[in-house]
């Protein structure tokens, strides 16, 4: 009878150890597959291409890198590449690469293209994407 008690106690203890070991292993696997350190995720840089077509037809193309989530408008303003006015629909880009256009005065404006397609949102609402191609074109 004494042996049966010790055998059951040992079996229960062994079962607890197996369950705990399995839980620890599963938690470690989750940590390795889904990094939770946001600073580590944001340190991964990405890149995009920006082509500027001036009113006289000259073109300037450059590659840029960025980290984290940022909009095209915020990035380009921060780098001093664009400037404009805030309006009811967001940022109205007036100056690109030192050239100012204003539809009200000269009938020209800066058109925004994403991967060759006319953008459906403004630069300040457009999240940068790794590998994307953006164009600001005088039209």
N, C-alpha and C positions, 0 to 999 in steps of 0.2 A: 504494500500500500504506500509506504514511504517512497519507494522508487517511482511509482506512478505520479505522485505529486511533484517530485523533482523533474520528472520527464515533461510533464505538462508545463511547469513553470519555465523550464529551459526552452521548450517549443514556443511559448508565448513571447519570451524575451528575444528569441531568434527572429520571430515574425516582426516584432517591433523594429528591430535593427534593419531588416530588409526593407520595410516600409519607409523608414527614415532615410536610408541610403538612396532609395528610388526617388524620393521627393527632392533631396539635395542634388542629385544628378540631373533631374528635370529642370530645376531652377537654374543650374549652371548652364545647361544647354540653351535655355531661353535668353540668358544674359549674353551668350556668345553669338546668337543668331540675330538678336535685335538690340543693337547698342542703344542704351538709354542716355548716354552722355551727349547732350545737345551741342556742346561746344565741339565735340569730335565730329559730329555730323556737319556742322556749319563750316568746319575748316576745310572741307573738301571743295576745291575750287572747280569752277566750270568756265566755259568760254563761249563767246558769240562773236559774230562778225557784224560790223556796221559799215554800210556804204552811204556816203553823202554825195548827192548829185546837186551841184550848184546851178543857179539860174543860167550861167554862161555855158553849162554842159560839162564843166570839169568835174571829175569824180575823185573822191578820196575814200579808200577802203582800209580799215584797220581791224585787227582782232583785239578783243578785250577779255579779261578774266574777272570773275566775280565769285563771291562766297555767300552762301545762305540764300534766303529769299529776298529779292529786291526787284523793284519795277524798273523798266527801261528808263522812264522819265526821271526817277530819283537818281539812278546811276549816272545818266548823262548830265544832269544838272550838277551833281556832286563833282564831276570831272570838268565842269566848265565848258562842255561841248554844246549844250543848248541853254536857251533862256526863253522865258515867255511870261504870260500873264495867266493868273488863275481866273477862270470863268465858271459859269454855272454848269458847264460840261467837263470841267477839269482844266488841265494845263493846255493853254493855247500857245504852241511853240511859234515864236516869232524869229528867233535868232538861232542859227545852226552854224557851227564852225566859223563864227565871225560875220556871217551874212544875215542881214535882217530882211525879212519879207513880211508884209502886212496886207492882207486881202483888201482891207478898207481903203488903203492908199494906192497900192500898185496892182491890185488884182491877182497877186500871186500868194501862195501859201506853201507850207511845208507838209507834204503828203508822207504818211508813214506806211511802210510795207513790211510784212512779216513773211519770210520765206517766199518772196515773190508775189504775195497776195496783199491787196489793199487791206489795211488793218481795220477791224470792226470796233476797236476800242482805242482810247487815247493812250499816249505813252505812259501817263501816270497810273494807268490801270492795267498795264501790260506786264505781267511777270516775266522776267528773263528766263530763258530756257537754254540749257546746255546744247551747243551745236547749232543754235538758230542763227538765221541771217536776217538782219534788220536793215532797212533803207529809209533814209530821210531824203526826199526828192523835192526840189523846187518845181512847182507846177503852177 
